[in-house]
Amino acid sequence: MKIKLYCAVVWGLALALSDAAQAADEKPATEAAAPAGQSKSKLWSYQPVKAPAVPEVQQKDWVRTSIDAFVLAPLEAKGIKPSQDTDRASFIRRVTLDVWGVIPAPEEVDTFVNDKSADAYEKLVDRLLASPKYGERQGRKWLDLARYADSTGFQNDNDRLNMWRYRDYVISSFNQDKPYSKFIQEQLAGDELWPGDEQALVATGFMAQFPDNSNSRDLVQRKYQITTDITDTVGKVVLGQTVECARCHNHKFDKISQKDYFSLQSFFANVAPVDNIPAKKGEVEKAYEQQYAKWEEATKDIRAKKKAIIDTHREEALKYHKERYLTDSREAIFKPKEQWNARDRWVNHRLANVTDEASLESYFREKGESTDAKTRDPKIAEQWAELEKLDKELKKFNDLKPTTSSNTISAMTELGHPDAPPSYVFAVGDHEKPLEEVQPAFPEAITDEKPDIKPLPFSSGRRSALAKWITSPTNPLTARVYTNRIWDQYFGKGIVTTVSDFGKAGQKPTHPELLDYLAHKFVNDGWSVKKLHREILLSSVYRQSSDYREDVAQADGENQLLAVFPRQRLEAEQVRDSLLAAAGKLEEKVGGPSVYPPLPKAINTASGNFQGDPAWKTSKDVHDQNRRSLYIFTRRSIPYPILDSFNMASPQEAHSKREVTTTPLQALTLYNSELIFDWSKSLAGRVINEAGEDEEDRISRLYQILFARQPNDGEKESLQAFLNEQEAIIRAKAADGKFEVNVPAGVSKDKPLGDPVRAAAFVDLVHVVANSNEFIYRF
């Protein structure tokens, strides 16, 4: 008890000191009111973005874009020179991995290395940005923030077969270079701002990515949890603010009050997920309907028998189902429809979405299995036994159902009504303890602007007002936060290292003038994301070598001044996709329903969800199995193992930055995965096809594919020795006839394989080189 009391006292003192320091730091110098729309706080991130003067530097020939001057000035002040340009082969591997998320082909490397034109770098960068692969790579980065998944999570982890449409919308938006301002507006208020536009409706799926428990019995609490998730995500992702800290109490570091939090949340008070909006009929939708019709035809007799049984007590079963919800939910559920208010509409809409025939069977189970004589009904027990039998029969046809596609859209709308439920400040964040009522408002510390809300016949208009303020050129946060994320993507650290926290508890920018330069230019360039990428990619700071420098290590141990280009471990998707590309197996198809590549045999997915479907349904088409990792079905309960080992993003909440861990499991995954070994066999076959019979040529080709360079003499000697040693080991094991020799896959008929034992040793050599540290890093 004494220890707990001491900790409480210390924590209380720390918070008091923090509050006092913040008050002193942010108190206005005069009592005069701030100009309209301007922040009342002195926090740097709340101040207007202004175009800074480009600094004068001595080494002017190093400045290729204005970015370089902002980086070079602090280096010169410290007496540090920037690094020389990296070689061209390293550069194209770096930039291709960064922009596309996959290694370049050897032919692409050769073309760039041998391009002597003055605009060679510009042509390379423009080619990369023009490719659909750019949208796929940037899409993956955004989906991390959007907590994207193809399932709901929680114990049932139900499929969300419409969500791939949102993923494709994101990819397409980046490929079109849609202005970031419109990109945000569509995701927060596309249904209000562009009614009738299907893609704008799909965009609102950003708000619908919340983890969800369909079995929740407190629908009022579920509504609160969903709006909380959306509010917290928007605060973190778009504004770089930890607004969630203010849900239970005033923010301990930033001037964001509980009232600010719930005023911000009230912008979303009227939204509801709608999952059955018909999509325009294309190939996917037609294929879905054809496949689903086969299931309906095969199961129509079983379903008719089930319906006939349920119909005998349908009203009682529905009443029983409704009574299972908590008190405040039941108040809305049993209220006559003509008396519904905005909250009642939400509750009943939710109830309709989670109520199906299986829900009604619970009544029959209760009456049929109860040991209480007052509850048990022998006749219903017989019906329940028949329903169980029919359910088992029905599950036999699950393979006929479409596994990943749909013909509908998931979106967030306001159910066709302009009135919104009231919003309150909740004591300690408890939705059952309302205090004062609040109206939609922007955080007072950031701005004193008032939302201009114009209700529509079908919607409250609240989110339109929020989206317009967020994307206003005068908003001090939106452009800073996003340009900082792009900088973080390329340099491993943001100018603000806490990429989703631009508050007092976050880090201050290492190059504040550079951040404002990027943010100001971003807005002036029409919020063009591609222009932002292009300027960074063509800068000298991005072109630098990553070779270690002792003088930089001594003067700037954390490389904050960027005198050396930072090396980065590849992200999970880059590892898998690059291995597939090296093996010649990566599929180029863009978009479409998610896919299920094979899982390791040790993983049991048979249990599935409460509906009896298997949790993982391996795609039958091998082409689908080899698609980019971006398209793998993101099941919250089963992260794809290869990706999970290399720190894939968790979809449980907005994932601001990929963790980089080094664990034995990563090495074991690369060495022992059957899939990766199969890719190594395909890569060995590719090398033989492209390099011919000479082993030295084969080793050189392998290095060109994986590393975009030639092996040095020492590496050639080591690999030749490994090949000889491995051949001897395999030959000894194969002597008794019990050892299966793995040979290269896909070798052309006109390419003699030669000694199968020597070929098997070459497969092992390929597997070892593909597992090297150099492959999973970019320099």
Beta strands, then each sheet from edge to edge (+ up, - down):
strand 1: 272-278
strand 2: 408-413
strand 3: 423-426
strand 4: 434-438
strand 5: 568-569
strand 6: 777-778
sheet 1: 1+ 2-
sheet 2: 3+ 4-
sheet 3: 5+ 6-
end
